[in-house]
Amino acid sequence: MIEIDLKKVLVNGEIARLIPIDRLKNIKKEIDRFKQYEELNNFQDWIINDLYRFEVPNIGFSAKSIILIAIPHPFYAKVEFTYNGRKTNALSLVMSDFETTESRLKKFLLSENYEIVEAPYIPLKRLAVQSGLAIYGRNNICYIDSMGSNFSFIAYYSDIPCDDKVWREITTAHTCLNCRACLNNCPTGAIQKNRFLIDNEKCLSYLNESKEPFPEWLPKSVHHCVYDCLKCQIICPMNKAQRKKVVGPIKFSESETRSLLSGIIFNKITDSFKDKVKYLGFHQWPGGIARNIKVLIELGI
């Protein structure tokens, strides 16, 4: 009954799954086995051994389940920067509206005498795929039938009872079996033909989210996005219905562009600028954003 009610409260296109808390133990065992036969690079090793958490922390109540929610967002935004009187065009990801979803969810669950606390550092994509909410693409990105890859996950520990028996093996979408679109369109060759994991240290998304200088082997011509990378998603057949869900152009004035290039000093910018920065997610990567916009401007896109 509680899952039906969750569908009623999540009215902005979100999709939720209620997952028994013990599934974290299942995933830990599976990842431990995975480490034994899959060679991991430094970043992947850090994610599995240092970032992920499989034990429920002290949250003030007995966690019985995880609420995993996929929150939709536009495919991408067109953005325009002005610098020295010249326009530069690029693409940007767009943030899901986490705050609205969480506010509605908390209000509803409080009325039902349930509690939630956000659950960071758990393997959201694996939970989504194995619970049947999503499926992996060849590019290691998750897809949902009604959303393509245009969503973000968020998860909460909950005291809602759950005995859902659905639990699937990790598999790649059937669409990917005879498709090489993302592999052929990856600008850095990070997607592997005969390997489940991508080489994420070569992935432009990984490189774009760092504040370190770009490696010498990376050609400037691959840059198109303010952060992350959209090449494998734009070409993906599973995103065919999503390609028109584009917003913008979202324009940044000369002074706003200069603020971004300086690292986004929030106490010196206007509310409208802050809103744009937050909507596009620039606030997550202040060091990388400044470096990335500089490269885009130099390219003269």
C-alpha positions in Angstrom: 0.0 0.0 0.0 2.8 2.4 0.8 4.3 2.1 -2.7 1.0 3.1 -4.3 0.9 6.2 -2.0 4.5 7.0 -3.0 3.4 7.1 -6.6 0.7 9.6 -5.7 3.0 12.0 -3.8 5.8 12.0 -6.5 3.8 13.9 -9.1 6.7 15.5 -11.1 7.5 12.4 -13.1 9.6 10.8 -10.5 9.8 7.0 -10.2 10.5 5.3 -6.9 11.4 1.8 -5.6 11.2 0.6 -2.1 14.0 -1.8 -1.4 14.6 -4.0 1.7 17.6 -2.6 3.7 19.2 -6.1 3.6 19.9 -5.6 -0.1 22.9 -3.5 0.9 24.5 -6.8 2.2 23.7 -8.5 -1.1 25.4 -5.8 -3.1 28.5 -5.8 -0.9 28.9 -9.5 -1.4 28.5 -9.1 -5.2 30.9 -6.2 -5.4 33.5 -8.2 -3.3 33.2 -11.0 -5.9 33.3 -8.6 -8.7 36.7 -7.2 -7.4 38.2 -10.7 -7.6 37.8 -11.1 -11.4 37.6 -7.5 -12.7 40.7 -5.4 -12.9 40.0 -2.0 -11.5 41.8 1.3 -12.1 42.7 3.7 -9.2 39.5 5.6 -9.4 37.3 2.5 -9.5 39.2 1.0 -6.6 38.6 4.2 -4.6 34.9 4.2 -5.3 34.5 0.6 -4.2 36.8 0.6 -1.2 36.6 4.1 0.1 33.5 5.9 -1.2 30.8 3.3 -0.9 29.1 2.6 2.5 27.2 -0.7 3.1 26.5 -0.3 6.8 23.6 1.9 7.9 24.9 4.8 10.0 23.3 6.0 13.3 20.3 7.8 11.9 18.0 7.9 14.9 15.6 5.1 13.9 15.7 1.5 12.7 16.1 1.5 8.9 14.0 -1.2 7.3 14.2 -0.1 3.7 15.7 2.2 1.1 13.6 4.6 -1.0 15.4 5.0 -4.3 14.0 7.7 -6.5 14.8 8.7 -10.1 14.0 12.4 -10.6 13.7 13.5 -14.3 15.5 16.5 -15.8 15.8 18.0 -19.3 18.2 16.2 -21.7 20.5 19.2 -21.6 20.6 23.0 -21.8 22.1 25.2 -24.5 24.2 27.9 -22.8 25.8 31.0 -24.1 28.8 32.9 -22.5 29.9 36.4 -23.3 33.6 37.2 -22.9 35.4 40.3 -24.3 32.2 41.0 -26.3 32.3 37.6 -28.0 29.7 34.8 -27.7 30.6 31.2 -26.9 28.0 28.4 -27.2 28.2 25.1 -25.3 26.0 22.4 -23.7 25.4 21.8 -20.1 23.7 19.2 -17.9 20.6 20.3 -15.9 20.0 19.5 -12.3 17.0 17.5 -11.1 14.8 19.3 -8.6 15.9 17.3 -5.5 14.5 19.9 -3.0 10.9 19.7 -4.2 10.9 16.0 -4.4 12.4 15.6 -0.9 10.0 18.2 0.6 6.9 16.5 -0.7 8.2 13.1 0.3 9.0 14.1 3.9 5.7 15.9 4.3 3.8 12.8 3.1 5.8 10.3 5.2 5.5 12.4 8.3 1.7 12.2 8.0 2.0 8.5 7.8 4.4 8.3 10.8 7.4 7.3 8.8 10.9 8.8 8.8 13.6 9.2 6.1 17.2 10.3 6.1 19.2 10.7 2.9 21.5 7.8 2.2 24.7 9.0 0.5 27.6 6.8 -0.6 25.6 3.8 -1.5 25.8 2.3 -5.0 22.7 3.8 -6.5 23.0 2.5 -10.0 23.5 -1.1 -8.9 20.5 -0.7 -6.5 18.4 0.6 -9.4 19.4 -2.1 -11.9 19.1 -5.0 -9.5 15.8 -3.8 -8.0 14.3 -3.5 -11.5 14.0 0.3 -11.6 16.6 0.8 -14.4 19.0 -1.1 -16.7 22.6 -0.5 -17.6 23.7 0.7 -21.1 27.0 -0.3 -22.6 28.3 3.1 -21.4 27.7 2.2 -17.8 24.9 4.8 -17.6 21.5 3.8 -16.3 18.4 4.0 -18.5 14.7 3.9 -17.6 12.0 3.3 -20.3 10.1 6.5 -19.7 13.1 8.7 -19.1 16.0 7.4 -21.1 19.1 8.6 -19.2 17.5 12.0 -18.3 17.3 11.6 -14.6 19.3 11.6 -11.3 19.0 9.2 -8.4 18.6 10.0 -4.8 18.1 7.5 -2.0 16.8 7.6 1.6 17.0 5.3 4.5 13.5 4.6 5.7 11.6 2.8 8.5 8.9 1.7 6.0 8.6 -2.1 6.1 9.5 -3.8 2.9 9.7 -7.4 1.8 10.0 -6.9 -2.0 11.5 -10.1 -3.5 12.5 -8.5 -6.9 16.3 -8.8 -7.3 17.9 -9.1 -10.8 21.3 -10.0 -12.1 23.5 -7.2 -13.5 22.9 -7.1 -17.2 23.3 -4.7 -20.1 20.2 -3.5 -22.0 19.1 -5.8 -24.9 19.4 -2.7 -27.2 23.1 -2.6 -26.6 23.8 -6.2 -27.8 24.2 -5.3 -31.5 24.7 -1.5 -31.1 28.0 0.3 -31.1 26.7 3.9 -31.3 28.1 5.1 -27.9 31.3 3.2 -28.4 31.9 4.8 -31.8 30.9 8.3 -30.6 32.9 8.3 -27.4 35.5 11.1 -27.9 38.2 9.5 -25.7 37.7 5.8 -26.4 36.7 5.2 -22.8 33.9 2.7 -23.6 35.1 -0.8 -23.9 34.0 -3.3 -26.5 34.4 -6.5 -24.5 34.3 -5.2 -21.0 31.4 -4.2 -18.7 33.3 -1.3 -17.0 34.3 1.7 -19.0 37.8 3.2 -18.6 36.5 6.0 -16.5 39.9 7.6 -16.1 39.8 8.3 -19.8 36.1 9.4 -19.8 35.6 13.1 -20.6 33.1 13.3 -17.7 35.7 12.3 -15.2 38.3 14.7 -16.7 35.8 17.5 -16.9 34.9 17.3 -13.2 38.5 17.6 -12.0 40.2 20.9 -11.4 43.6 19.5 -12.5 45.0 20.4 -15.9 43.7 18.3 -18.8 46.1 15.5 -19.8 48.4 16.2 -22.7 46.8 13.4 -24.7 43.3 14.9 -24.7 42.6 17.0 -27.8 40.9 20.3 -27.2 38.5 19.5 -30.0 36.6 17.0 -27.9 35.2 19.7 -25.5 31.5 20.6 -26.0 30.1 20.5 -22.5 30.6 22.8 -19.5 31.1 19.7 -17.4 30.5 16.0 -17.8 30.0 14.7 -21.4 26.9 14.1 -23.6 28.4 12.3 -26.6 27.3 8.7 -25.6 23.9 9.8 -24.5 23.0 12.0 -27.5 23.7 9.2 -29.9 22.0 6.4 -27.8 18.8 4.8 -29.4 17.4 4.5 -25.9 17.3 8.3 -25.7 15.5 8.8 -29.0 12.4 10.1 -27.3 14.4 12.4 -25.1 16.4 14.4 -27.7 13.8 17.2 -28.0 13.8 17.8 -24.2 16.3 20.6 -24.5 16.2 24.0 -22.7 17.8 27.3 -23.3 19.8 29.1 -24.5 20.6 30.1 -20.9 22.8 33.2 -21.3 25.6 34.5 -19.1 26.5 38.2 -19.4 30.1 39.4 -19.6 30.2 40.0 -15.8 28.6 36.6 -15.1 31.1 34.8 -17.3 34.0 36.6 -15.6 32.6 35.5 -12.2 32.4 31.9 -13.5 36.0 32.1 -14.7 37.1 33.4 -11.3 35.6 30.3 -9.6 32.1 31.6 -8.8 32.2 33.8 -5.7 28.6 33.4 -4.5 28.5 36.4 -2.2 29.3 38.7 -5.0 26.7 37.7 -7.6 23.0 38.3 -8.1 20.1 36.0 -7.2 19.3 35.4 -10.9 22.9 34.4 -11.5 22.8 32.0 -8.5 19.6 30.5 -9.9 21.2 29.8 -13.2 24.3 28.4 -11.6 22.3 26.1 -9.4 19.9 25.0 -12.2 22.8 23.9 -14.3 24.8 22.4 -11.5 27.9 24.6 -11.9 28.2 25.0 -8.1 29.3 21.4 -7.9 32.5 21.8 -9.7 33.7 25.4 -9.2 37.4 24.7 -10.0 36.6 22.5 -13.0 33.9 24.8 -14.4 36.3 27.8 -14.6 38.9 25.7 -16.4 36.3 24.1 -18.8 34.7 27.4 -19.8 38.1 28.9 -20.5 38.9 26.0 -22.9 35.5 26.5 -24.6 36.1 30.2 -25.0 39.5 29.5 -26.5 38.0 27.0 -28.9 35.6 29.7 -30.1 32.6 27.4 -30.3 
